[in-house]
Amino acid sequence: MPAFLIRNVPVKVHKEIKKRAKRHGNSTEAELRLILEEAAKPETAATTVPQPEVGFGTQLQEIARKYGVSFPEFVRDKRPLEPFNFD
């Protein structure tokens, strides 16, 4: 079976892993195997693809449409703005 040798583990990390193993009733080696198994699990699509956020205005429109309220369609003016002149 493959094995790892990890050098220069900080003392604090080593102590925390030993504490964690004790809490879970495992040896330090068994706890490290569990940690590695969890880290090696493939990520699911839900965690790798961020879901687009829906803005507050969109949420309000969805609620209003649910109750039959219609909104006029606004056409955005895409012409470039003229800079304001303070003279």
Beta strands, then each sheet from edge to edge (+ up, - down):
end
